[in-house]
Amino acid sequence: MTTTTTTTPSLSGATRIVPILAHPVDHVRAPSTYNPAFAAAGLDWHMVPLGVHPDDLGATLAQLARVTNLQGVNLTIPHKAAAYRLCARLGPEAHRNRMVNTLRLEPDGRWAGENSDGAGFVGAARAHRVLRTDRPVVIVGTGGAGTAIAFALAAAGVREIDLFDTDAARVTRLIDALEHAHPGVRARSRPDSLGHAGLAVNATPLGLHAGDPMPFDPAHLPADACLFDIVAARDTELMEACRARGLAVVGGRPMIEHQLVTQIAFWRGGTPTMEPAE
């Protein structure tokens, strides 16, 4: 008989807390990746999910700023744009894409923010060999993660990016911002773009729950295309459909793993060049 031992994290008053704020919160699985990574780095930190309504984000952060064993804050859907507006200082990625997913409290009691989504995505895409700068990329979903991913792909050398979202105005704003920041990038929203894609990205919440509709029809992708679905909670129906076609598929967990190093350094006080928020 084999006995399986489950190790329970040792929590005490010395433990530093890293909340992850989300709404809804039931899909959040990040602690299963972050807490072992904290332990492996020798850090007595613990991530805990907190369900926070968008209307309560500012008040919640104000209260968290009073918690004496707070190490930092992680943010996911739908808080990244609002968190950007609540920061006094910003790292370079947050300045570029105006989205924040990583917060720390500065000595003056104000929030500093950075975005690790883009770096995590590009790092994972390179590691899994699905980043092809010579082919168009299609990104479905232009919220916090999709915006950061688009900017990171442009910085990585992708020259053609097609963007889609149910919010057409948000797509237009992102196209304009991308082309302004990267004049060599052709940012568009072509109806037939899936048929030309080297890489398709699901940056929407669709797939977080069983029964969600797929964000696009994978049958439209070329036979040599790749899929990166940033949903980390589960293997989505889109991922399974693409695997059934023989396409290379990457899920959301590698993206989290690749951004962890950047986030830990930020929470420890290491910093890129920080600038005052606008």
C-alpha positions in Angstrom: 0.0 0.0 0.0 1.3 3.5 -0.9 0.6 6.3 1.5 0.3 9.8 0.1 1.3 12.6 2.4 -0.1 16.0 1.9 2.0 18.9 3.2 0.0 21.7 4.7 1.7 25.1 4.4 2.9 26.4 7.8 1.1 29.7 8.4 2.0 32.0 11.3 2.0 35.6 12.2 5.3 35.9 10.4 3.7 34.8 7.1 3.5 37.6 4.5 0.1 37.6 2.6 -0.3 38.1 -1.2 -4.0 38.4 -2.0 -5.2 37.8 -5.6 -8.3 39.9 -6.3 -10.9 38.8 -8.8 -14.6 39.0 -9.6 -15.9 36.4 -9.9 -13.4 34.5 -7.8 -14.5 30.9 -8.2 -12.2 30.2 -11.2 -9.0 31.3 -9.5 -6.4 28.5 -9.2 -3.3 30.7 -9.0 -2.4 29.8 -5.4 -1.6 26.2 -6.5 1.2 27.6 -8.6 2.3 30.6 -6.5 2.4 29.1 -3.1 4.8 26.2 -4.1 6.9 28.8 -5.9 7.1 31.0 -2.8 8.2 27.9 -0.7 10.8 26.9 -3.3 12.2 30.4 -3.2 12.4 30.2 0.6 9.7 32.8 1.1 7.2 32.6 4.0 4.5 34.1 1.7 1.0 32.8 1.1 -1.4 33.7 -1.7 -5.1 33.7 -1.0 -8.0 34.5 -3.4 -10.3 37.4 -2.5 -13.6 38.0 -4.3 -13.8 41.8 -4.8 -16.6 43.5 -6.8 -15.2 46.2 -9.2 -17.1 48.9 -7.4 -15.2 48.0 -4.2 -11.7 47.8 -5.6 -10.5 51.2 -4.3 -12.0 50.6 -0.9 -10.5 47.1 -0.7 -7.0 48.3 -1.6 -7.3 51.1 1.0 -8.0 48.5 3.7 -5.3 46.2 2.4 -2.8 49.0 2.7 -3.5 48.9 6.5 -2.6 45.2 6.8 0.9 45.0 8.4 1.9 41.6 6.9 0.9 42.4 3.3 3.6 41.6 0.8 1.9 42.7 -2.3 -1.3 42.2 -4.4 -2.0 40.3 -7.6 -5.0 41.2 -9.7 -6.9 39.4 -12.4 -10.3 39.8 -14.2 -11.7 42.5 -14.2 -9.4 44.8 -12.1 -6.3 45.6 -14.2 -7.5 48.8 -15.9 -8.9 50.2 -12.6 -5.7 49.3 -10.7 -3.7 51.3 -13.2 -5.7 54.4 -12.3 -5.1 53.8 -8.6 -1.3 53.7 -8.7 1.0 56.6 -7.8 4.0 55.0 -9.6 4.2 52.6 -12.5 6.8 50.3 -14.1 7.5 50.5 -17.8 5.1 47.7 -18.9 2.2 49.3 -17.0 3.1 52.7 -18.5 3.0 51.2 -22.0 -0.2 49.2 -21.8 -2.1 51.0 -19.0 -2.9 47.8 -17.2 -1.7 46.6 -13.8 -1.7 43.1 -12.4 1.0 43.4 -9.7 0.9 45.9 -6.9 3.1 46.7 -3.9 2.8 49.3 -1.2 5.5 52.0 -1.2 7.0 53.5 2.0 4.9 56.6 1.5 1.7 54.4 1.7 0.9 54.7 -2.0 0.6 51.9 -4.6 3.2 51.1 -7.2 2.1 48.9 -10.1 3.5 46.8 -12.9 2.2 44.4 -15.5 3.8 40.9 -15.9 1.2 39.4 -18.3 3.1 40.3 -21.4 6.5 39.1 -20.2 4.9 35.9 -18.9 3.1 35.2 -22.2 6.1 35.8 -24.4 8.4 33.8 -22.1 6.0 30.8 -22.2 5.3 31.1 -26.0 9.1 31.1 -26.6 9.7 28.2 -24.3 6.9 26.1 -26.0 8.1 27.2 -29.5 4.8 28.8 -30.6 6.0 32.3 -31.0 6.4 33.0 -34.7 7.3 36.6 -35.5 7.1 36.0 -39.3 3.4 35.1 -39.1 0.3 37.0 -38.1 -1.1 36.6 -34.5 -4.8 36.8 -33.7 -5.8 37.9 -30.2 -9.4 37.4 -29.2 -10.0 39.5 -26.1 -8.6 43.0 -25.6 -9.0 43.4 -21.9 -6.2 43.6 -19.4 -4.3 40.4 -20.4 -5.0 40.8 -24.1 -3.8 44.3 -24.1 -0.5 43.4 -22.3 0.0 40.4 -24.6 -0.5 42.6 -27.8 2.1 45.1 -26.6 4.6 42.3 -25.6 4.2 40.6 -29.0 4.8 43.8 -30.8 7.9 44.4 -28.7 9.0 40.8 -29.5 9.0 41.5 -33.2 5.5 40.4 -34.4 4.6 42.7 -37.3 0.9 41.7 -37.9 -1.6 41.5 -35.1 -5.4 41.1 -35.5 -7.5 42.0 -32.5 -11.1 41.0 -31.7 -13.4 41.8 -28.8 -17.2 42.1 -28.2 -16.3 45.8 -27.3 -15.5 47.3 -30.7 -14.4 50.6 -29.2 -11.9 48.8 -27.0 -10.4 47.1 -30.1 -10.2 50.5 -31.9 -8.4 52.1 -28.9 -5.9 49.2 -28.7 -5.2 49.3 -32.5 -4.5 53.0 -32.3 -2.3 52.6 -29.2 -0.3 49.7 -30.7 0.4 51.5 -34.0 1.4 54.7 -32.1 3.8 52.8 -29.9 5.1 50.5 -32.6 4.9 52.2 -36.0 6.1 49.1 -37.8 3.2 46.9 -36.6 0.1 46.4 -38.7 -2.7 46.1 -36.1 -6.1 45.3 -37.7 -9.3 43.3 -37.2 -9.6 41.4 -40.5 -12.7 39.1 -40.8 -10.6 36.3 -42.4 -7.6 36.7 -40.1 -7.9 33.2 -38.5 -7.1 31.6 -41.8 -3.7 33.4 -42.0 -2.7 33.0 -38.3 0.5 31.4 -37.1 -0.7 31.8 -33.6 -4.2 32.3 -32.1 -4.6 33.6 -28.6 -7.6 33.3 -26.4 -7.4 36.2 -24.0 -11.1 36.1 -23.0 -12.6 34.4 -19.9 -14.4 32.0 -22.2 -13.4 28.5 -21.1 -13.1 29.2 -17.4 -16.2 27.1 -16.9 -17.4 23.9 -18.6 -20.1 24.7 -21.1 -18.7 28.1 -22.1 -18.9 28.8 -25.8 -15.6 28.7 -27.7 -14.3 32.3 -28.4 -13.8 31.3 -32.1 -14.1 28.4 -34.4 -10.8 26.5 -34.5 -11.7 24.9 -37.8 -10.8 28.3 -39.4 -7.1 28.0 -38.3 -4.4 26.8 -40.7 -3.2 23.2 -40.2 0.2 24.5 -39.0 -1.2 27.2 -36.6 -0.7 27.1 -32.8 -3.1 28.0 -30.0 -2.2 29.7 -26.7 -5.3 29.8 -24.4 -4.4 31.8 -21.3 -7.1 30.2 -19.2 -5.2 28.4 -16.5 -8.0 26.9 -14.4 -8.7 24.0 -16.8 -8.2 22.5 -20.3 -10.8 24.4 -22.3 -13.0 23.0 -25.1 -11.0 25.2 -27.5 -7.8 23.6 -26.4 -9.3 20.1 -26.9 -10.7 21.0 -30.3 -7.3 22.3 -31.5 -5.5 19.3 -30.1 -7.9 17.1 -32.0 -6.8 18.9 -35.2 -3.2 18.2 -34.4 -2.3 21.8 -33.6 0.3 22.8 -31.0 -1.5 24.0 -27.9 -0.3 25.9 -24.8 -2.6 26.5 -21.8 -2.4 29.3 -19.2 -0.3 27.7 -16.5 3.0 28.2 -18.3 2.2 31.9 -18.6 1.8 32.1 -14.8 5.0 30.2 -14.2 7.0 32.6 -16.5 5.7 35.7 -14.9 6.3 34.5 -11.3 10.0 35.5 -11.3 9.2 39.0 -12.4 6.4 39.4 -9.8 8.4 38.0 -6.9 11.2 40.4 -7.7 8.7 43.3 -7.8 7.1 42.3 -4.5 10.5 42.1 -2.9 11.2 45.7 -3.8 13.4 45.0 -6.9 12.2 47.4 -9.6 12.6 48.4 -13.1 12.6 52.2 -13.7 9.5 53.4 -11.9 7.8 56.6 -13.0 5.1 58.7 -11.5 1.6 57.9 -12.8 0.0 60.5 -15.2 
